[in-house]
Amino acid sequence: MSEVRFNLKPVEEKPSRRYRKGSKYDPILDAFLEGEEDLVEVNVSGKDANYLRTQLTKRIDARNLKRVKVTVVNDVCYLEKT
């Protein structure tokens, strides 16, 4: 069995976790809210429509955007102003 090299360093306390301010999906919501269209199709390269819906829904809830709804129909994600 090979030897594992490691180092232990004493600390007084654990640092607090750094939280990301906002989300990478916030610009999508901002652009939609600034635009004049009431219904748009949303595509993010490399992301599935259902995953995108989940992430956008989390941001809509976190930002308390009551007038924005996100849905998926036939594997296409849509944002709608209600």
Buried (B, 14 or more C-beta within 10 A) or exposed (E): EEEEEEEEEEEEEEEEEEEEEEBEBBEBBEEBEEEEEEEBEBEBEEBEBEEBBEBBBEBBEEBEBEEBBBEBEEEEBBBBBE
